[in-house]
Amino acid sequence: MISRVFFLPDRRVHNPGIRVTVLSFLLALLICCTPVLSAGYIYLDTGEQPALAAHAEGETRYYPGDPFELTVILTNKGRDTAMEVAPLLAPGAYDPSTALGVTVSPRIKEAPVTLKSLPVMAGDIGSWDQVPVTLQGIVHQNASPGFYVILLDTTYNYVYAIPMVGADYTTITPLYHQNVQVLPVPFRILGEVRPAVIRDKSENMVPGTQGYLTAEIMNIGHTTGSEVMFSIVPSDNVTFQVVDESVFLGKFGPGDVAPVRARIAVQDHTAAGSYPATLEGQYRDADGVVRSTPPVPIGITVSKGAVIELVTKNITIGPGETETITVTYKNSGDTPAVNAEARIIGNQVLVTKSDTASLGLFLPGETKSVQFVISAKESAIQGKQYVINTEVKYRDSLGALMLSDQMSFGADIQSATGTRALTQNPVVLVIIAGVIAIVLYVAWKLRKRKA
């Protein structure tokens, strides 16, 4: 015996006329087919099948570089026949409008996105049922603005016929068809201001002073921003402190190039090298919304600066003597010292007669010597070494006054001996001068006689 009833789920909308038509059709079929019971089955085919549709829910607008989770609602718009052949089976199990075992495989077609979603099992979707599916991905950094679609290859089975076999027609063997629907899901990519650093340069970025980080940036995005402001943010805000915080550009359209210059103070004793920073910006878009630009990495290059070293080690001077000494310096840094001037610092025993000398433009790798005049007091202890300090002041490439570290060299107190003693004795010098004068006079007389 075959039982036929109608099942009406609360969430579905049914057409009473369809149910009456189907029931009348089944009854008429049983009556008219009585003579052919020996054939062994009754073949029922309603001609209905699922009809899936998809639409996105929530935000469907993204910017280049955005990760996204797109919620797609699958809706089965197939007509519900509400036919149940076997009352002991699950309601709707043999409804030809039910999509059975729905599998969703997302793919892209000419859309600048990368999908992370694998095929998703959505299960069974009855007539007018809705099932959410989440798609994950990321928009390409260089994506052009516009409307795009994600395609959903939706695969499912459905009952297209129900053969009834057996002498009493009590056995049911449903027949299934597989169907694939391609469902488009539209979304939109918006344009943005996207800066790119074309070139950059660190000016006078040396320890213990201030310099500039300059850059030329281009808008490689696809929209024009207004009230555009950029700033350079060092990763280490202890070593580097930004003096000028931001640069205002106003409008910044696609392809525009603009300079950015930030003044940065560098902490003392910072090692030379490259340090990370980022170029950050804000702008107002066409809708009046304030947005941030994607951060762009940029480097701060710290130089050693002008490093003045003392080459001279020691000098010798006798008690009560005055000497013109030569002191040699070297710029072992990587930037020039402008208008450099050397100075020596005397003490209670060694008195400076001329204590400053000009080095001028002192280039990297260059060695220069200058002279000073010092005197040793009579109280200077024979054989003792005294210390003379020296320093060099100069201006950097931006005109800031700089002072080198203080350097020292030794002054050994020794009385003159040997040739040096003779040349420093006034009596000996007078005798030598007299001998030279006599020799010259005799030579002149001899030349005159010959003439």
LOTORKOL-434451 format. One record per residue (C-alpha): residue in one letter; x, y, z. Coordinates in steps of 0.5 Angstrom, whole numbers, plus 500, padded with zeros to 3 digits. Example, Ala and Ser with C-alpha at 12.3 -4.5 7.8 and 13.67 -1.06 7.14 Angstrom:
BEGIN
A525491516/S527498514/
END
This chain:
BEGIN
M500500500/I503507498/S501513503/R501520500/V501526505/F503533504/F508536509/L508544510/P514547514/D513553517/R518557514/R516555507/V510558502/H506553498/N501554493/P495550495/G493549487/I499545486/R498540492/V491539489/T494538482/V499533484/L495529489/S490529483/F495527478/L498521483/L491518484/A489518477/L496515475/L494509480/I487508477/C489508470/C495504471/T492498475/P492494468/V499494468/L501492475/S505486472/A510492469/G513492476/Y513500478/I509507477/Y514512475/L513519478/D516525475/T514532477/G518536473/E521541478/Q528542480/P532547485/A534554482/L539557487/A541564487/A547568491/H547575494/A552578498/E551581505/G554586509/E560590506/T562589499/R567595498/Y574594499/Y580598498/P587595495/G591591500/D584589504/P583582507/F576581506/E571576509/L565576504/T558573507/V554570501/I547568502/L545562498/T537562496/N534556493/K528559489/G526552486/R518551487/D516547493/T511541491/A511539498/M510532496/E512526501/V511519498/A513515504/P511518511/L517515515/L522518511/A525525513/P520531511/G522534504/A527528503/Y524527496/D522534494/P525535487/S526542489/T531541494/A538541493/L542535496/G549536498/V551543496/T558544495/V561551493/S567552490/P569559489/R573562483/I575569480/K575571473/E579577472/A578580479/P585582482/V584578488/T587572491/L582567494/K583563501/S577559501/L577552499/P570548497/V565549502/M560544504/A553548504/G549541505/D542541503/I538547501/G530546501/S525550497/W526558499/D531556504/Q537560505/V544558507/P550563509/V557561506/T563565508/L569567502/Q576569505/G581573501/I585579500/V585585494/H591586490/Q596592492/N595594485/A588593484/S585598479/P578601482/G572598479/F566592479/Y568585479/V565578481/I567572484/L564566481/L561560485/D561553482/T555550486/T554543485/Y548539488/N544533486/Y536533486/V531528485/Y528528478/A523522479/I521516484/P520509481/M515505485/V517497484/G515491487/A508487487/D505492492/Y509498489/T512499496/T519500494/I522506492/T528508488/P529515487/L533517481/Y538523482/H540528477/Q547532478/N547540477/V552545477/Q550552477/V555558476/L553564481/P556571480/V557575486/P559582485/F563586489/R567593488/I574595489/L575603491/G581607489/E585610494/V591615495/R598610495/P604613495/A611610493/V618613494/I621615488/R628617491/D630619498/K636622501/S639623508/E642630509/N647631515/M644625519/V650625524/P650623531/G649629536/T646634531/Q640635526/G639633519/Y634632514/L631626511/T628628504/A624624499/E620624492/I614621493/M609619487/N601617488/I601611484/G594610486/H587611482/T584617486/T585624488/G586626495/S585633498/E588635505/V594631504/M599630510/F605626510/S610625516/I616620517/V616616523/P622613525/S622606528/D626608534/N623614537/V629615542/T635615537/F631619532/Q626625534/V622628529/V623636529/D618637523/E612633524/S609633518/V608636511/F602639508/L601637500/G594639499/K591635493/F595629491/G592626484/P594620481/G601620478/D603627482/V610627485/A611631491/P617633495/V617631503/R622633508/A623632515/R628635520/I630629525/A635630531/V640624532/Q642622539/D649622541/H654616539/T649613534/A653608530/A653609522/G648605518/S641605516/Y635605520/P628603519/A622608518/T616609515/L612614511/E605615513/G600620511/Q592622511/Y588625506/R580626505/D577622499/A571624495/D566622500/G569627505/V572621509/V579621512/R583615510/S590613512/T595611506/P598605506/P605605510/V611605506/P618603508/I624608508/G631608511/I634613515/T642613513/V646616519/S653618517/K659618522/G660625520/A667629521/V671625526/I677629527/E683625530/L690627532/V696624529/T702628533/K704624539/N709627543/I714633543/T720635546/I721642550/G727645555/P725648561/G725656560/E725655552/T720657547/E718652541/T714653535/I711646535/T707642529/V701638530/T698634525/Y690632525/K686627520/N679627518/S677620519/G670621518/D665621512/T663628511/P667635511/A669639516/V667646514/N672652517/A675648521/E680651527/A684647531/R686650538/I691647544/I690648551/G696650555/N697649563/Q701652569/V707650566/L706650558/V704657556/T701658549/K703664545/S699662539/D694657541/T689657535/A691655527/S686655521/L685648518/G680651513/L676646509/F677639512/L675633507/P674626509/G681622509/E685628509/T691630513/K693637515/S698640520/V698647523/Q703650528/F703653535/V708657539/I709655546/S713656552/A716652558/K717655564/E723655568/S720651573/A718645569/I721639571/Q727636567/G725629565/K717629566/Q712629561/Y706634561/V700633557/I697638552/N690638550/T687640543/E680640540/V678642533/K671646532/Y668647525/R661647522/D657641519/S654642512/L648645514/G652650518/A651648525/L657649530/M661643532/L666641536/S671635536/D672631542/Q678633546/M685630544/S691630548/F699629546/G705629551/A710635552/D717632554/I721636558/Q728635556/S734640556/A738641549/T743636548/G748635542/T747639536/R740642539/A744645545/L749648540/T744651536/Q740654542/N746657545/P746664544/V754665545/V755659540/L750662535/V754669535/I761665534/I758661528/A755668525/G762671526/V765665523/I761665517/A762673516/I769672516/V769666511/L765670506/Y769676507/V775672505/A772669499/W770676497/K777679497/L780673494/R775674488/K777681488/R784680487/K783675481/A779680478/
END
